[in-house]
Amino acid sequence: MPGVTTTDAWDFSVELRSEPASAEVRTAVLANPAFGKTFTDHMVVANWTVERGWHDARVTAFAPLTVSPAAAVLHYSQEIFEGLKAYRHGDGSVWAFRPDRNAARFTASAARLALPQVPEDAFVSALRALVTVDEPWVPSSDSDETSLYLRPYMIATEAALSVRPAHEVLFGVIASPAGPYFDTGPKPVSIWLTTSTIRATPGGTGAAKCGGNYAASLAGLAEAVANNCEQVAFVDAVEHKWLEEIGSMNLFFVYADGRIVTPGLSGSILEGVTRASVVDLAADLGHKVEERRVSADEWKDGMRSGEITEVFASGTAAVITPIGRLAWPDGDLTIGDHSVDHGVGPVTKSVRSTLLDLQYGRIPDHRGWLTRLA
Ligand SMILES: *Cc1c(COP(=O)(O)O)cnc(C)c1O
């Protein structure tokens, strides 16, 4: 039956790279890792066909893939991915943060994109298999906010231009050492509010983590850059009124009375693992958290009146990104006191440091959110 495999299919064979990077090269990369530019010595690959299900799960040398120019993914974007990090703790052990959530989201994304299911335990086993082999690539715990970024993905490799779910698929995981997203501590970014492009529609793929959503967001991002902003925020497709997200990060608003508000999951917003964690941690920190519709006007009015005191975005790569400016075709507003903490507000700061402390094992993990990888 398609998609159903015994766990034997996921006994990862390990083919070590014959010429791994030298310790000097690795040390140089780890001293100053750029996000998503350098990759570790190995990768995970597994293949799936309708006839055989999943097979040949392996850890092998990081290398280009060979796919047909007719591979369905190149033409019809049948593709999904995930993003999470491996954190080294003070005792040298390496942990993932809520990988079960990424595994479940991968399963949901696969269903939406008509791709086969990777069993959730196999997903976590794949991460562990790669991190075990490439453990020296996990940055040390000395410097805050360095990690090994893990990128699981699945692509339709079948050479077939007919439009239907592919009969041949590849699952893989690659890993890239990641430094702090901000070199000199978090600094507020500027957001362009676009109404000329829409990221996702009701019934569409907005809630799935798929490359097609990113392709659809790039024109909006280019528009943001052309308007002197760093990121773009999207509104809903029906009324062009309700805030959705940034396209790779979820949005949060802090009110003067301490409330924290984030757009509710509308079906076209991607449910971030960071978002879900912030909702719980902010409540722990004593904030009332509301998940509901937030209009673009509420954002603008709140910034003007001072009722909204801080705005931030959440996502695995940058953790918590403060937002300091909102611009749109006929307006431009800034928020925050830029003479204090580079303009990072106190609530943003405390949510951010609580999350990082948890991820790096510096505070107790009461909820069991951490899973050991190595
Ligand atoms: C991955 C992603 C996020 C953030 O999710 P995290 O699990 O917190 O990293 C937000 N929006 C989109 C569109 C995404 O793809």
Ligand as a Chemical Component Dictionary entry (heavy atoms), coordinates in Angstrom:
data_LIG
# 
_chem_comp.id                   LIG 
_chem_comp.type                 NON-POLYMER 
_chem_comp.pdbx_formal_charge   0 
_chem_comp.three_letter_code    LIG 
# 
loop_
_chem_comp_atom.comp_id 
_chem_comp_atom.atom_id 
_chem_comp_atom.alt_atom_id 
_chem_comp_atom.type_symbol 
_chem_comp_atom.charge 
_chem_comp_atom.model_Cartn_x 
_chem_comp_atom.model_Cartn_y 
_chem_comp_atom.model_Cartn_z 
_chem_comp_atom.pdbx_ordinal 
LIG C1 C1 C 0 8.354 27.754 8.695  1  
LIG C2 C2 C 0 7.416 28.914 8.591  2  
LIG C3 C3 C 0 7.098 29.741 9.690  3  
LIG C4 C4 C 0 7.740 29.602 11.031 4  
LIG O1 O1 O 0 7.547 28.326 11.580 5  
LIG P1 P1 P 0 8.515 27.797 12.734 6  
LIG O2 O2 O 0 8.042 26.390 12.943 7  
LIG O3 O3 O 0 8.290 28.651 13.905 8  
LIG O4 O4 O 0 9.907 27.885 12.217 9  
LIG C5 C5 C 0 6.161 30.755 9.485  10 
LIG N1 N1 N 0 5.592 30.969 8.281  11 
LIG C6 C6 C 0 5.878 30.188 7.214  12 
LIG C7 C7 C 0 5.207 30.449 5.922  13 
LIG C8 C8 C 0 6.808 29.145 7.335  14 
LIG O5 O5 O 0 7.082 28.397 6.266  15 
# 
loop_
_chem_comp_bond.comp_id 
_chem_comp_bond.atom_id_1 
_chem_comp_bond.atom_id_2 
_chem_comp_bond.value_order 
_chem_comp_bond.pdbx_ordinal 
LIG C1 C2 SING 1  
LIG C2 C3 SING 2  
LIG C2 C8 DOUB 3  
LIG C3 C4 SING 4  
LIG C3 C5 DOUB 5  
LIG C4 O1 SING 6  
LIG O1 P1 SING 7  
LIG P1 O2 DOUB 8  
LIG P1 O3 SING 9  
LIG P1 O4 SING 10 
LIG C5 N1 SING 11 
LIG N1 C6 DOUB 12 
LIG C6 C7 SING 13 
LIG C6 C8 SING 14 
LIG C8 O5 SING 15 
# 
